[in-house]
Amino acid sequence: MGFLRKGLFKGVSFRFTSLTACLFLLFFASTLILPISHNASLSLKPAFATEAPAPAGGEAAKAEEGKKEGEKKEGEKGFTYQPAPKLKVGDYPIVKGFNSRIAVWIVAQLHLWFGAFVLAVPIFVLVIEGVGMATKDERYDHMAHEFIKVSMTAFSLTASLGGLLTIMFVSFYPDFFKYMASIFGKTMIIYAILFFGESFCLYIYYYGWDRMNKGFSKWVHLTMGLMLNVFGMTLMVLSNVWASFMMAPSGVDDAGVFTGNIWEAIRGPLWNPINLHRFIANIAFGGSIVGAYAAYKFLSAKTNEEKAHYDWMGYTANFIAIFGFLPLPFAGYWLMKEVYGYSQQMGITAMGGAFAWLFIIQAVLIGSLFLGANYYLWCGMGRIKGSERYTPAIKYLIVVIVGCFLVWFTPHTLIMTAKEVTQVGGTHHPVLGSLGVMSAKNTAVNILIVSTFLSFMLYRRSNKIATASWTSTGNAIQVALFTAGAINIVFLGVYGYFIPANIRIGLSIPQVMTTLTIIVVSSILDGFMYKGAKSTGPIEWGKMGARSQYALFLLAVSFTWLMGLMGYVRSALRQHWHVYTIFRDNSIDAFTPTLGYAAGIITIAVYIFIALVIFAFWIANFSAKKHAEATTH
Amino acid sequence: MKVFIRIVIFSILISMAYWGFSNYGIPQVIPELPPVEEQISGSMTMDQYIALGGKIFNGKGTCTLCHNPVGGRAPLLVESGKDGAPIGARAADRLKDPQYKGKAKTAEEYIHESMVDPSAFVVTGFGKPGTNDTVSPMPNINKGSIGLNEAEIGAVISYLQKSAGVQVTVKLPTGPAPVAAAAPAEPQSAKTAEEAFGKHGCTTCHKIPGIEEAGDVGPDLTGLSGRAGKTVKGLIPEQYVMQSILNPDAFTVKGFEPGTMPADLGEKMTAKELEMIVKYLLEKKG
């Protein structure tokens, strides 16, 4: 195996990424060219044959006219776009050994996970590199370099999975892909070009890290990092266009005929809410994955230096994950508000219909995330001298966090037999049933966020003693702020029980604003109060128990599972529609499965993802070893 | 390596826990199958037509998502409440409302208009936020994701009028449903379950109790009534048989190949035939 290590894997990352990037572009270009130039394509003719709409009324003259119009090319005078096809079961190709929906589902989810990861990492790498440059602390630079190294193989996997997904769309859902390409073909070409730009910037950014490390060249390096993020973000918002169009189509008429204005099709009602939600979620998810990497390295570390380094890296990654996680529910509110605004029917299907129970699973996942993140912070206080002052507060925080979790977890309708329903007097528990509605859940999640922020504040204060003259007043203001905020959140929650549902949903906004006010004002006050604070001792990095590291794995797996679940519900809300209300899914799989079934697919996808992430880490680790060997000899 | 194995096991267990909770911690609600266009013909009686309206109202029409006593998102339609009598009874009064600017002249037309042009009159307090009750959040039910045809809308109106205890003014459709007009001839429903089995070729592959002709490509359906409720967890016998017909690959009996049974029976079979077949299979002890 030695020759493999010395020869084959030398520069493996670069070769691997280049190859897959080229393959992806090739796949992508071919899949775009084929459907767009459909008149010239013979091999796909049977698939496209179903797409032409039946002439209305069967009038021969009209049909002939339609045929001639269909022959006109896009851009020519008199050209009209085709309506969304009306497919039958037989129009969906069957590839033996594959269930089209499951195959596309898993590959799309894997592509999204890796895509989220490689879009998120460069964001915080750029910030950390910038912090390192500003503070002249090389540790930040090294950590940023290690973060981006971890994402390199993931970048290749994202590209490969994107190519595979495109092939699957063309193979399993050719009419759907052709319809989408007929509207978004141009954006797909731009997407491929942007991908090329992103790859270019990433390679220079990563491979030029050591060479562009001083003076002006460092600024050039940072600029490349910025460009990498610009390309990445543009790619994300562009691909969100397709997903949001499928949920809430715009720029088309009732029959799905494209008006010809691409901007109308792009700026659908859900585009920006999805953009924001994915952007924030990507950061949280990316942070949790590199946190798992750091935890693994910490647990495998042989020296105290290594332990200290990876402890610090794990802490930073967890900070990033929580930083992204806290505002996520607010972005979720906005998305759901827009979903309701677009289609009340879709909104109710999500929150009160077939998917209502899915949000109980979500509550369990988010509860695990909050508990895991807080547990990690509390463990972290153990490595800080002076934290003893705050440890008594932890037990109260546990009570509040677990209490909020239980409220969020309480379902509205209970699972009961007919006999039990008679005994209880209904499907709702007489007392606990009232905790199952949104008023209680919104209150619980806001209090959860405020409590987690308080945990973080205590952690930050652990080894500091404020020296500002107004410290007592500042502390009193903060206590008053937290108390008043909590009372307001609870009051609004209780008030919600006494007003109609359509007005009640509006109360989530003042609740969220209260939470944000507490966080922002407290952070500002803390910043001033602890400026020039006296230290009670340094943070002893590396002095963390092994159990704390498992909390980081809990976060990574839970985030992955949560993304899989929410990705499923976002897509499943379309129900039996490829493109909601205009392009019906008439395939054999056009039914909504049970949540247990969906959970099974998500779990399988999570396992594949974990296996691929391990592979990516292994490559990154191997590359580090080679680097260390090269510098030692 | 020990650390690696521990981490992998830990991650697998966490994921398994979430999977377990999703399967055993919450009820497995089986979402309804995608709606199909109802087979409406002139041979239908008014009672059947009204019953069909009720089925659409509570199912495909998705009306009860909002028009229910729990959410308060839309006025109640079949029950009396703070909005007054059921819609069938109060429709005539709406026409006299000074704010009414629609085109309807009769109660029936008003209900029809409220379905196909919901913003023609928005009940106070039920408009889209910020529109001062000028725009309704309700979708046009003859378009988009619901897309009822005129005959189906008529059925819903007849149901609403019947529920309110007023005279049903809707006329029975005299021919095939309007949308079905462009399609080939409307399929005639079989008169008995035995006839339906023959029509759809069930006996070519299955052995069915009480029917001589039998095949062995698919499972023997003798004694199905005894096992239908135990085969797929969470499915009652009727649901299991219905799923097996409408979505045969959702569960394949051990020893048989998936994809063998035609998946388009749901499109070819009339609702009456499906009902007869399910009933027959679950009643015949064979």
Boltz contact constraints between the chains, C-beta under 6 A:
constraints:
  - contact:
      token1: [A, 89]
      token2: [B, 263]
      max_distance: 6.0
  - contact:
      token1: [A, 89]
      token2: [B, 264]
      max_distance: 6.0
  - contact:
      token1: [A, 254]
      token2: [B, 143]
      max_distance: 6.0
  - contact:
      token1: [A, 299]
      token2: [B, 3]
      max_distance: 6.0
  - contact:
      token1: [A, 300]
      token2: [B, 3]
      max_distance: 6.0
  - contact:
      token1: [A, 344]
      token2: [B, 137]
      max_distance: 6.0
  - contact:
      token1: [A, 345]
      token2: [B, 62]
      max_distance: 6.0
  - contact:
      token1: [A, 345]
      token2: [B, 65]
      max_distance: 6.0
  - contact:
      token1: [A, 345]
      token2: [B, 139]
      max_distance: 6.0
  - contact:
      token1: [A, 348]
      token2: [B, 65]
      max_distance: 6.0
  - contact:
      token1: [A, 354]
      token2: [B, 31]
      max_distance: 6.0
  - contact:
      token1: [A, 357]
      token2: [B, 26]
      max_distance: 6.0
  - contact:
      token1: [A, 360]
      token2: [B, 26]
      max_distance: 6.0
  - contact:
      token1: [A, 361]
      token2: [B, 22]
      max_distance: 6.0
  - contact:
      token1: [A, 364]
      token2: [B, 21]
      max_distance: 6.0
  - contact:
      token1: [A, 415]
      token2: [B, 27]
      max_distance: 6.0
  - contact:
      token1: [A, 500]
      token2: [B, 72]
      max_distance: 6.0
  - contact:
      token1: [A, 501]
      token2: [B, 71]
      max_distance: 6.0
  - contact:
      token1: [A, 501]
      token2: [B, 72]
      max_distance: 6.0
  - contact:
      token1: [A, 501]
      token2: [B, 73]
      max_distance: 6.0
  - contact:
      token1: [A, 502]
      token2: [B, 73]
      max_distance: 6.0
  - contact:
      token1: [A, 553]
      token2: [B, 10]
      max_distance: 6.0
  - contact:
      token1: [A, 553]
      token2: [B, 11]
      max_distance: 6.0
  - contact:
      token1: [A, 557]
      token2: [B, 11]
      max_distance: 6.0
  - contact:
      token1: [A, 557]
      token2: [B, 14]
      max_distance: 6.0
  - contact:
      token1: [A, 557]
      token2: [B, 15]
      max_distance: 6.0
  - contact:
      token1: [A, 561]
      token2: [B, 18]
      max_distance: 6.0
  - contact:
      token1: [A, 576]
      token2: [B, 34]
      max_distance: 6.0
  - contact:
      token1: [A, 581]
      token2: [B, 144]
      max_distance: 6.0
  - contact:
      token1: [A, 581]
      token2: [B, 145]
      max_distance: 6.0
  - contact:
      token1: [A, 588]
      token2: [B, 263]
      max_distance: 6.0
  - contact:
      token1: [A, 590]
      token2: [B, 34]
      max_distance: 6.0
  - contact:
      token1: [A, 591]
      token2: [B, 33]
      max_distance: 6.0
  - contact:
      token1: [A, 591]
      token2: [B, 247]
      max_distance: 6.0
  - contact:
      token1: [A, 592]
      token2: [B, 31]
      max_distance: 6.0
  - contact:
      token1: [A, 594]
      token2: [B, 28]
      max_distance: 6.0
  - contact:
      token1: [A, 594]
      token2: [B, 30]
      max_distance: 6.0
  - contact:
      token1: [A, 595]
      token2: [B, 22]
      max_distance: 6.0
  - contact:
      token1: [A, 596]
      token2: [B, 22]
      max_distance: 6.0
  - contact:
      token1: [A, 596]
      token2: [B, 23]
      max_distance: 6.0
  - contact:
      token1: [A, 596]
      token2: [B, 28]
      max_distance: 6.0
  - contact:
      token1: [A, 599]
      token2: [B, 19]
      max_distance: 6.0
  - contact:
      token1: [A, 599]
      token2: [B, 22]
      max_distance: 6.0
  - contact:
      token1: [A, 603]
      token2: [B, 15]
      max_distance: 6.0
  - contact:
      token1: [A, 603]
      token2: [B, 19]
      max_distance: 6.0
  - contact:
      token1: [A, 606]
      token2: [B, 15]
      max_distance: 6.0
  - contact:
      token1: [A, 610]
      token2: [B, 11]
      max_distance: 6.0
